């Protein structure tokens, strides 16, 4: 016998501190309160108030929540709930006790340290795992969603103190039926992490995310983004035309094999680039594990916790 039980619950969130903000939204650490003194730490993403009366932005904010709600993977930040309070939309998400890769690299530099290349490759391999899952995701009918993240960058990859690596912010992703797509009219994404297709206002597929992943790997190995210019226009021009460097000559940490991976990731001719995130994942993991034992979440976590000033501070509380 089947039974249907309707449960009406009220979510209450206590905002603890602001942890990030972007053009469209602000992210807070928050506590979710439930029955019998239940509490859970979550992240709350609020859409900025001045976007609430702009249908496209609001539609994409809601579309992001609906899309990511069904992306259940250890290397993707999970979405729990889409809500509305006092006319403001918000998304309740998994809270990562850690930092994004941009903050992480700044902390490494501030400590006078160098990120070991095997950890740079390990982090990138976890990004590839998340992308491989997202790129293959289908709807309930088994039809491909053809997801393209379009914003793989240092700011959109989180690293936890325990060493977990998670891709986040699918706010400008391409996915069938979820988000309004203006591809060909606007260049979506961060200019110095764009693929050539994005920078040239072209049509993207999953391979675009792999070029951006190559830039992230270059940043982790060099401590800087080789494509960053003085302006967004300069950065896009660099992505389109700057000679791709021989990374072995850029850093003694880059081996010949690793340079080959980078060169293939950063191929401007899309047919010469890695065909899939699975292919990239194979080469990255072979690079770090072919001699046996290699880096793990625990290895990365230990390195992160060794950095002074890694722990965040706590601030004011609000209720929504």
Sine and cosine of phi, psi and omega as CSV:
sin_phi,cos_phi,sin_psi,cos_psi,sin_omega,cos_omega
0.00,0.00,0.77,-0.63,0.02,-1.00
-1.00,-0.07,0.67,-0.74,0.05,-1.00
-0.84,-0.54,0.59,-0.81,0.06,-1.00
-0.91,-0.42,0.87,-0.50,-0.02,-1.00
-0.91,-0.41,0.86,-0.51,0.05,-1.00
-1.00,-0.04,0.85,-0.53,-0.01,-1.00
-0.91,-0.41,0.85,-0.53,0.05,-1.00
-0.95,-0.30,0.89,-0.45,-0.06,-1.00
-0.82,-0.57,0.32,-0.95,0.01,-1.00
-0.87,-0.49,0.87,-0.50,0.02,-1.00
-1.00,0.04,0.72,-0.70,0.05,-1.00
-0.76,-0.64,0.79,-0.61,-0.06,-1.00
-0.85,-0.52,0.68,-0.73,0.06,-1.00
-0.95,-0.31,0.92,-0.39,-0.01,-1.00
-0.97,0.25,0.79,-0.61,-0.08,-1.00
-0.99,-0.14,-0.77,0.64,-0.03,-1.00
-0.30,-0.96,0.46,-0.89,0.08,-1.00
-0.97,0.23,0.75,-0.67,-0.02,-1.00
-0.91,-0.42,-0.36,0.93,0.00,-1.00
-0.25,-0.97,0.43,-0.90,0.12,-0.99
-0.50,-0.87,0.54,-0.84,0.00,-1.00
-0.72,-0.69,-0.28,-0.96,-0.07,-1.00
-0.92,0.40,-0.59,0.81,-0.10,-1.00
-0.97,-0.25,-0.44,0.90,-0.13,-0.99
-0.58,-0.82,0.17,-0.98,0.04,-1.00
-0.79,-0.61,0.65,-0.76,-0.02,-1.00
-0.91,-0.42,0.74,-0.68,0.01,-1.00
-0.87,-0.49,0.53,-0.85,0.32,-0.95
-0.97,0.23,0.67,-0.74,-0.05,-1.00
-0.56,-0.83,0.28,-0.96,0.11,-0.99
-0.90,-0.43,0.80,-0.60,0.09,-1.00
-1.00,0.00,0.77,-0.64,0.00,-1.00
-0.95,-0.30,0.69,-0.72,0.03,-1.00
-0.75,-0.66,-0.28,-0.96,-0.04,-1.00
-0.93,0.38,0.49,-0.87,0.11,-0.99
0.81,0.59,0.73,0.68,0.08,-1.00
0.90,0.44,0.41,0.91,0.09,-1.00
-0.94,0.34,0.73,-0.68,0.11,-0.99
-0.68,-0.73,0.52,-0.86,0.03,-1.00
-0.56,-0.83,0.72,-0.69,0.06,-1.00
-0.98,0.18,0.80,-0.60,0.00,-1.00
-0.70,-0.71,0.13,-0.99,0.17,-0.98
-0.95,-0.30,0.66,-0.75,0.04,-1.00
-0.90,-0.44,0.85,-0.53,0.07,-1.00
-0.97,-0.24,0.88,-0.48,-0.01,-1.00
-0.96,-0.27,0.69,-0.72,0.12,-0.99
-0.97,0.25,0.66,-0.75,-0.01,-1.00
-0.89,0.46,0.62,-0.78,-0.15,-0.99
-0.85,0.52,-0.61,0.79,-0.08,-1.00
-0.97,0.25,-0.04,1.00,0.10,-1.00
-0.99,-0.14,-0.13,0.99,-0.10,-1.00
-0.90,0.44,-0.49,0.87,-0.02,-1.00
-0.99,-0.11,0.24,0.97,0.05,-1.00
-0.94,-0.35,0.97,-0.25,-0.16,-0.99
-0.81,0.59,-0.63,0.78,-0.05,-1.00
-0.91,0.41,-0.70,0.72,-0.01,-1.00
-0.91,0.40,-0.68,0.73,0.00,-1.00
-0.91,0.41,-0.66,0.75,0.01,-1.00
-0.89,0.46,-0.66,0.75,0.00,-1.00
-0.95,0.33,-0.56,0.83,0.06,-1.00
-0.89,0.46,-0.71,0.70,0.03,-1.00
-0.93,0.37,-0.65,0.76,0.02,-1.00
-0.88,0.47,-0.62,0.78,0.05,-1.00
-0.87,0.49,-0.71,0.71,-0.02,-1.00
-0.88,0.47,-0.70,0.71,-0.02,-1.00
-0.92,0.39,-0.61,0.79,0.01,-1.00
-0.92,0.40,-0.79,0.61,-0.14,-0.99
-0.97,0.26,-0.34,0.94,0.03,-1.00
-0.83,0.55,-0.50,0.86,-0.03,-1.00
-0.97,-0.24,0.16,0.99,0.11,-0.99
-0.99,-0.10,1.00,0.00,-0.08,-1.00
-0.97,-0.23,0.99,-0.16,-0.06,-1.00
-0.46,-0.89,0.58,-0.82,-0.07,-1.00
-0.90,0.44,-0.34,0.94,-0.01,-1.00
-0.96,-0.29,0.35,0.94,0.10,-1.00
-0.74,-0.67,0.74,-0.67,0.04,-1.00
-0.90,0.44,0.79,-0.61,-0.11,-0.99
-1.00,0.05,0.58,-0.82,0.08,-1.00
-0.98,-0.18,0.71,-0.70,-0.03,-1.00
-0.97,-0.23,-0.62,0.79,-0.25,-0.97
-0.33,-0.94,0.64,-0.77,0.16,-0.99
-0.94,-0.34,0.83,-0.55,-0.05,-1.00
-0.72,-0.69,0.08,-1.00,0.03,-1.00
-0.61,-0.79,0.75,-0.66,-0.02,-1.00
-0.64,-0.77,0.82,-0.57,0.02,-1.00
0.78,0.63,0.66,0.75,0.05,-1.00
0.99,0.16,0.04,1.00,-0.02,-1.00
-0.94,-0.34,0.76,-0.64,0.04,-1.00
-1.00,0.10,0.57,-0.82,0.05,-1.00
-0.55,-0.84,0.38,-0.93,0.06,-1.00
-0.86,-0.50,0.78,-0.62,0.11,-0.99
-1.00,-0.06,0.81,-0.59,-0.11,-0.99
-0.74,-0.67,0.21,-0.98,0.14,-0.99
-0.85,0.52,0.74,-0.68,0.05,-1.00
-0.99,-0.10,0.78,-0.63,-0.02,-1.00
-0.98,-0.21,0.89,-0.46,0.09,-1.00
-0.97,0.23,1.00,-0.04,-0.05,-1.00
0.10,-1.00,-0.69,-0.73,-0.09,-1.00
-0.37,-0.93,0.22,-0.97,0.10,-1.00
-1.00,0.09,0.17,-0.98,-0.11,-0.99
-0.92,0.40,-0.49,0.87,0.06,-1.00
-0.90,0.43,-0.72,0.69,0.05,-1.00
-0.90,0.44,-0.64,0.77,0.00,-1.00
-0.87,0.49,-0.74,0.68,-0.01,-1.00
-0.91,0.42,-0.60,0.80,0.05,-1.00
-0.90,0.44,-0.63,0.78,0.00,-1.00
-0.93,0.37,-0.64,0.77,0.06,-1.00
-0.86,0.51,-0.73,0.68,-0.01,-1.00
-0.91,0.42,-0.67,0.74,-0.01,-1.00
-0.89,0.46,-0.45,0.89,0.03,-1.00
-1.00,0.02,0.05,1.00,-0.01,-1.00
0.92,0.39,0.44,0.90,-0.05,-1.00
-0.96,-0.26,0.22,-0.98,0.13,-0.99
-0.85,-0.53,0.72,-0.69,0.03,-1.00
-0.95,0.32,0.86,-0.51,0.03,-1.00
-0.84,0.54,0.69,-0.73,-0.07,-1.00
-0.85,0.52,-0.54,0.84,0.00,-1.00
-0.92,0.40,-0.49,0.87,0.07,-1.00
-0.97,0.25,-0.58,0.82,0.09,-1.00
-0.87,0.50,-0.69,0.72,0.00,-1.00
-0.94,0.35,-0.64,0.77,0.02,-1.00
-0.87,0.49,-0.74,0.67,0.02,-1.00
-0.85,0.53,-0.72,0.70,-0.02,-1.00
-0.90,0.43,-0.58,0.82,0.02,-1.00
-0.91,0.42,-0.56,0.83,0.05,-1.00
-0.94,0.34,-0.59,0.81,0.10,-0.99
-0.88,0.48,-0.70,0.72,0.01,-1.00
-0.88,0.48,-0.61,0.79,0.04,-1.00
-0.89,0.46,-0.72,0.69,0.02,-1.00
-0.89,0.46,-0.67,0.74,0.01,-1.00
-0.92,0.40,-0.65,0.76,0.01,-1.00
-0.85,0.53,-0.67,0.74,0.03,-1.00
-0.91,0.41,-0.76,0.65,-0.05,-1.00
-0.89,0.45,-0.67,0.74,-0.04,-1.00
-0.90,0.44,-0.46,0.89,-0.04,-1.00
-1.00,-0.10,-0.02,1.00,-0.11,-0.99
-0.90,0.44,0.65,-0.76,0.05,-1.00
-0.87,-0.49,0.24,-0.97,0.08,-1.00
-1.00,0.09,-0.10,-1.00,-0.07,-1.00
-0.91,0.41,-0.30,0.96,0.04,-1.00
-1.00,-0.04,0.01,1.00,-0.02,-1.00
0.99,0.11,0.19,0.98,0.00,-1.00
-1.00,0.04,0.69,-0.72,-0.03,-1.00
-0.87,0.49,0.69,-0.72,0.09,-1.00
-0.99,0.12,-0.27,0.96,0.00,-1.00
0.80,0.61,0.74,0.67,-0.02,-1.00
-0.94,0.35,0.74,-0.67,0.20,-0.98
-0.79,-0.61,0.86,-0.51,-0.08,-1.00
-0.90,0.44,-0.73,0.69,0.06,-1.00
0.93,0.36,0.08,1.00,0.01,-1.00
-0.58,-0.82,0.59,0.80,0.09,-1.00
-0.93,0.36,0.87,-0.49,-0.08,-1.00
-0.34,-0.94,0.12,-0.99,0.00,-1.00
-0.86,0.51,-0.63,0.77,-0.06,-1.00
-0.94,0.34,-0.38,0.93,-0.09,-1.00
-0.97,-0.25,0.34,0.94,0.15,-0.99
-0.82,-0.57,0.83,-0.55,-0.01,-1.00
-0.98,-0.19,0.61,-0.80,0.14,-0.99
-0.85,-0.53,0.79,-0.61,-0.01,-1.00
-1.00,0.02,0.36,-0.93,0.03,-1.00
-0.88,0.48,-0.41,0.91,0.04,-1.00
-0.99,0.13,-0.16,0.99,0.04,-1.00
0.97,-0.23,0.03,1.00,0.07,-1.00
-0.94,0.34,0.60,-0.80,0.03,-1.00
-0.87,-0.49,0.80,-0.60,-0.10,-0.99
-0.67,-0.74,0.76,-0.65,0.08,-1.00
-0.99,0.17,0.66,-0.75,-0.03,-1.00
-0.67,-0.74,0.05,-1.00,0.08,-1.00
0.87,0.50,0.99,0.13,0.10,-0.99
-0.99,-0.10,0.47,0.88,-0.12,-0.99
-0.91,0.42,-0.42,0.91,0.03,-1.00
-0.87,-0.50,0.37,0.93,-0.01,-1.00
-0.91,0.41,0.40,-0.92,0.16,-0.99
-0.99,-0.16,0.80,-0.60,0.03,-1.00
-0.37,-0.93,0.74,-0.67,-0.08,-1.00
-0.84,0.54,0.88,-0.47,0.13,-0.99
1.00,0.09,0.06,1.00,-0.09,-1.00
-0.92,-0.39,-0.69,0.73,-0.10,-0.99
-0.80,-0.61,0.54,-0.84,0.04,-1.00
-0.95,0.32,0.80,-0.60,-0.12,-0.99
-0.93,-0.37,0.85,-0.53,0.06,-1.00
-0.93,-0.36,0.46,0.89,-0.03,-1.00
-0.86,0.51,0.67,-0.74,-0.08,-1.00
0.99,-0.10,-0.34,0.94,0.01,-1.00
-0.95,-0.31,-0.57,0.82,0.00,-1.00
-0.77,-0.64,0.45,-0.89,0.08,-1.00
-0.99,-0.13,0.99,-0.13,-0.06,-1.00
-0.99,0.12,0.65,-0.76,0.05,-1.00
0.89,-0.46,0.03,-1.00,0.04,-1.00
-1.00,0.05,0.80,-0.60,-0.20,-0.98
-0.81,0.59,-0.66,0.75,-0.09,-1.00
-1.00,0.07,0.10,0.99,0.12,-0.99
-0.85,-0.53,0.16,0.99,-0.02,-1.00
-0.96,0.27,0.44,-0.90,0.22,-0.98
-0.99,0.17,0.29,-0.96,0.07,-1.00
-0.84,0.54,-0.56,0.83,0.01,-1.00
-0.90,0.44,-0.68,0.73,0.04,-1.00
-0.91,0.43,-0.73,0.69,-0.05,-1.00
-0.89,0.45,-0.43,0.90,-0.03,-1.00
-0.98,-0.20,0.31,0.95,0.03,-1.00
0.85,0.53,0.60,0.80,-0.02,-1.00
-0.99,-0.14,-0.07,-1.00,0.01,-1.00
-1.00,-0.02,0.71,-0.70,-0.08,-1.00
-0.95,-0.32,0.40,-0.92,0.23,-0.97
-0.71,-0.70,-0.20,-0.98,-0.10,-1.00
-0.83,0.55,-0.48,0.88,-0.03,-1.00
-0.92,0.39,-0.36,0.93,0.08,-1.00
-0.89,0.46,-0.67,0.74,0.03,-1.00
-0.89,0.46,-0.49,0.87,-0.03,-1.00
-0.96,0.29,-0.59,0.81,0.11,-0.99
-0.87,0.49,-0.73,0.69,0.02,-1.00
-0.88,0.48,-0.60,0.80,0.06,-1.00
-0.90,0.44,-0.59,0.81,0.07,-1.00
-0.89,0.46,-0.61,0.79,0.04,-1.00
-0.91,0.40,-0.66,0.75,0.04,-1.00
-0.86,0.50,-0.71,0.70,0.01,-1.00
-0.88,0.47,-0.67,0.75,0.04,-1.00
-0.87,0.49,-0.66,0.75,0.03,-1.00
-0.88,0.48,-0.68,0.73,-0.03,-1.00
-0.91,0.41,-0.56,0.83,-0.03,-1.00
-0.99,0.13,-0.58,0.81,-0.07,-1.00
-0.99,-0.13,-0.33,0.94,-0.09,-1.00
0.98,0.19,0.20,0.98,0.00,-1.00
-0.37,-0.93,0.31,-0.95,0.04,-1.00
-0.99,-0.12,0.91,-0.42,-0.06,-1.00
-0.92,0.39,-0.25,0.97,-0.04,-1.00
-0.99,-0.11,-0.12,0.99,-0.07,-1.00
-0.93,0.37,0.82,-0.58,0.05,-1.00
-0.94,-0.33,-0.13,-0.99,-0.02,-1.00
-0.97,0.25,-0.31,0.95,0.03,-1.00
-0.59,-0.81,0.19,-0.98,0.05,-1.00
-0.87,0.49,-0.60,0.80,0.03,-1.00
-0.90,0.44,-0.66,0.75,0.04,-1.00
-0.89,0.45,-0.66,0.75,-0.01,-1.00
-0.90,0.44,-0.70,0.71,0.04,-1.00
-0.88,0.47,-0.64,0.77,0.03,-1.00
-0.90,0.43,-0.63,0.78,0.05,-1.00
-0.89,0.45,-0.68,0.74,0.04,-1.00
-0.86,0.50,-0.60,0.80,-0.06,-1.00
-0.99,0.15,-0.55,0.83,-0.21,-0.98
-0.76,-0.65,-0.33,0.94,-0.07,-1.00
-0.90,0.44,0.72,-0.69,0.07,-1.00
-0.84,0.54,0.75,-0.66,0.04,-1.00
-0.95,0.32,0.84,-0.55,-0.11,-0.99
-0.95,0.32,0.36,-0.93,0.23,-0.97
-0.98,0.18,0.96,-0.28,-0.14,-0.99
-0.94,0.35,-0.34,0.94,0.09,-1.00
-0.89,0.45,-0.57,0.82,0.00,-1.00
-0.99,0.13,-0.27,0.96,0.01,-1.00
-0.99,0.12,-0.50,0.86,-0.02,-1.00
-0.44,-0.90,0.69,-0.72,0.04,-1.00
-0.93,0.37,-0.24,0.97,0.00,-1.00
-0.98,0.21,-0.27,0.96,-0.06,-1.00
-1.00,-0.02,0.90,-0.44,0.03,-1.00
-0.99,0.16,0.18,-0.98,0.03,-1.00
-0.87,0.50,-0.70,0.72,-0.01,-1.00
-0.90,0.44,-0.65,0.76,0.01,-1.00
-0.93,0.36,-0.59,0.81,0.06,-1.00
-0.88,0.47,-0.62,0.78,0.03,-1.00
-0.88,0.47,-0.67,0.74,0.04,-1.00
-0.88,0.47,-0.71,0.71,-0.01,-1.00
-0.89,0.45,-0.68,0.73,-0.01,-1.00
-0.89,0.46,-0.62,0.78,0.00,-1.00
-0.95,0.30,-0.59,0.81,0.07,-1.00
-0.90,0.44,-0.61,0.79,-0.11,-0.99
-0.99,-0.14,0.42,0.91,0.10,-1.00
-0.94,0.35,0.81,-0.58,0.04,-1.00
-0.96,0.27,-0.52,0.85,0.08,-1.00
-0.98,0.19,0.93,-0.36,-0.20,-0.98
-0.87,0.48,-0.49,0.87,-0.01,-1.00
-0.95,0.31,-0.26,0.97,0.03,-1.00
-0.99,-0.11,-0.18,0.98,0.00,-1.00
-0.97,0.24,0.22,-0.97,0.14,-0.99
-0.79,0.61,0.70,-0.71,-0.04,-1.00
-0.98,0.20,-0.40,0.92,-0.05,-1.00
-0.41,-0.91,0.33,-0.94,0.06,-1.00
-0.91,0.41,-0.47,0.88,0.04,-1.00
-0.90,0.43,-0.67,0.74,0.05,-1.00
-0.88,0.48,-0.70,0.71,0.03,-1.00
-0.88,0.47,-0.72,0.70,-0.01,-1.00
-0.84,0.54,-0.70,0.72,0.01,-1.00
-0.84,0.54,-0.75,0.66,-0.06,-1.00
-0.93,0.38,-0.62,0.78,0.02,-1.00
-0.91,0.41,-0.71,0.70,-0.03,-1.00
-0.94,0.33,-0.57,0.82,0.08,-1.00
-0.89,0.46,-0.62,0.79,-0.02,-1.00
-0.89,0.46,-0.65,0.76,-0.09,-1.00
-1.00,-0.10,-0.28,0.96,-0.06,-1.00
-0.90,-0.44,0.00,1.00,-0.12,-0.99
-0.90,0.43,-0.41,0.91,0.01,-1.00
-1.00,-0.08,0.16,0.99,0.00,-1.00
0.90,-0.43,-0.85,-0.53,-0.07,-1.00
-0.92,0.38,0.67,-0.75,0.04,-1.00
-0.63,-0.78,-0.14,-0.99,-0.08,-1.00
-0.91,0.41,0.49,-0.87,0.02,-1.00
-0.73,-0.68,0.04,-1.00,0.11,-0.99
-0.82,0.57,-0.65,0.76,-0.03,-1.00
-0.90,0.43,-0.63,0.78,0.03,-1.00
-0.88,0.48,-0.74,0.67,0.01,-1.00
-0.91,0.42,-0.68,0.73,0.01,-1.00
-0.86,0.50,-0.67,0.75,0.02,-1.00
-0.89,0.45,-0.65,0.76,0.03,-1.00
-0.91,0.42,-0.70,0.72,-0.01,-1.00
-0.88,0.47,-0.71,0.70,-0.04,-1.00
-0.93,0.35,-0.30,0.95,0.04,-1.00
-0.98,0.20,-0.20,0.98,-0.01,-1.00
-0.99,0.12,0.77,-0.64,0.01,-1.00
-0.93,0.36,0.64,-0.77,0.03,-1.00
0.98,0.17,0.34,0.94,-0.04,-1.00
-0.96,0.27,-0.49,0.87,-0.10,-0.99
-0.98,0.19,0.68,-0.73,0.02,-1.00
-0.98,0.21,0.33,-0.95,0.08,-1.00
-0.99,-0.13,0.33,-0.94,0.00,-1.00
-0.97,-0.25,0.56,-0.83,-0.01,-1.00
-0.75,-0.66,-0.43,-0.90,-0.15,-0.99
-0.90,0.43,0.31,-0.95,-0.01,-1.00
-0.90,-0.44,0.59,-0.81,0.11,-0.99
-0.69,-0.73,0.32,-0.95,0.05,-1.00
-0.90,-0.44,0.72,-0.70,0.16,-0.99
-0.82,-0.58,0.00,0.00,0.00,0.00
